[in-house]
Amino acid sequence: MQFLRHLHTIKLSELALLDLAYVVVLLPLVVMLKTPMLLFSIIALGLILFKRQPANNTTLFSLFILGITALYLSLYGAFSFSGLSRLKLFLELLVYILIIVVSLQRLTRKINFYLLISPFLFLALSLFFYHGILMLNYVIFEVFVLLWMILSHRMQGDIKEGFKTSMIMFMHSLPWVVLLFIFFPRISFEHADYGFKGEVTKRMGHDGTMYLDGNALLVPSDRIVMEIGFEGKVPPDSQLYFRGSILYVDKKDHWEGLPPYSKRESLDHYPTEGMQTAYKVTLYPTQKKWLYMLDMPARAVDESTLDRDLISTIKEKIDEPIHYAAHSLLSNRYAQTLDTLTYKASTEYNSTQNPQTFQEAQKLKASIKETSKRAKAVLDFFKSQSLTYTLKPDALDTDHTTDSFLFDKRRGYCVHFTSSFVTMSRMAGIPARVVTGYKGESAESLNNYLAIKEKNAHAWAELYINKAWVRYETTTTASNIDIPSELSTSNSEDQKKQNPLLKKINLYLMYTKYQIETWILYYSHIRQLQLLDYAKKNPLFILIFMMTLMVLVLITFIIIGYLKRPQYTHKALAMMQPLLQKLHKEKHYKKEEETLHQYLLRYQAKYPKKPFINEIDRHYEEMVYGGKNSKSDYKALKELIKKFIQDKNG
């Protein structure tokens, strides 16, 4: 505990303790300050550090005017009725006002109630601007520091004793916090939007279109889009297709969904084929309405709509992380009666737009009557064209995209393969459509956890065969893969990302973050009931929980015992403790102003016939002040103390 030894000599004034508390709670808020307000804070901090005397009225008034000006410039343009109604703007205004008031009061060098309570207000306000597991950890640190400063103040500025007492209080509270967290009734707020919510940065989301030109769907980013926790094992790669949107309309350079005014029959039934799997999804902001579900969704998510194409949407755009429980059937097909509108939309094509593709498709249509065999023939045709899968394809002729891809450029990625495959299938007389979403990879999974990243964005085809929509992975038709050269780079940061060990460590960190967020940040009333129900059905779980709690209590008591143990400035003083306890039992008490030497001399004078005291005193003085610190010296002192305690006359 070298840290505690350094704290031993430090004594801080009330203002210094308060300043430390402010430094800790203001750090998260400094980042969100606008430039004018940041400059004001720097000026105020400079005055606080270098002005040792209380500021006069002129200085305070000047700083007040400067603060109001900085506030106005920071929020210029946001002052409107609609603007002030936004909670975030109001809280930002509150932070700025609080900084100005605290700065003015601190310069008076007088501590009042407002100066004492403001650190807690800053802490509470920071929760509205920063969310996620990092902020959770920092809040715990902030609470500890504030408690430390309060106790240090109560102990007349003793930093060391304040730290020890704070740690002891934290350790005492830890088991109770765990118990109360798990068993205390959870309060559910249906539309609560405060507290720790995770990141709010917008992720790339599908927008109901699929471009084939320079705007084509390709975001080679490792940013997390979704995190999925399966109730069982993570399914194999071949089944990790997360359905996003369905596209029917070919616009030459891009594909679109059906117009919003289209009237279609409602979903007649949910899929029934495949192994059922349950999972929970954390979906980060996309500013879109799509909920991504594993193929094929078995039922709708709460407060969402599942349409005829098994596409799940909600009413509002996703502008903050949301969490939903989903159920799917692991299948590449689902049976459905094709309504008139869907049939028409999935069979339309322009034969003059891609004449070469149309000619080849007509040959297949004329020679192969069975739809499933004709679909296989389309696959075989793609394989025969020596297509190359690459992330940097040559630009296609957007007036003849399919012909350009199949007979000219022959290079592309999922969007180009899928678009051409759907077009040729339609020309061959098979209803077909484009599906966009995400394709998971088991390499990004750990235990029951799976991370979906922006680079996992994908497109595939669905063909209507034998009264069922069937998934086709069109990129498997590529004869060549041109990936290594695309990804090679001299950038050291990218090389680190490719390092298998670093990638594994990063996966473990993501898994840990997900588990903490799932079980702590989003531990709801429903999850509490699920946990208690699981405990009722599994006695072994209760036993493990009780044993874990006992271990936690044991660890806390060990830490508390360590912190409570006396700290001695010299080893010889520690060895003297049994002797001092013996004298204390004899009701011979040490006076507050007495040294240990004077105390022992007084005892010897009171009891001159008792042996060993003079020798013990001499040995102790020589070891502490004379520099005798050999093993034999410690052994001799220990033996003398032992003889004194065991002496029958003692």
Disulfide bonds with the S-S distance in Angstrom:
none
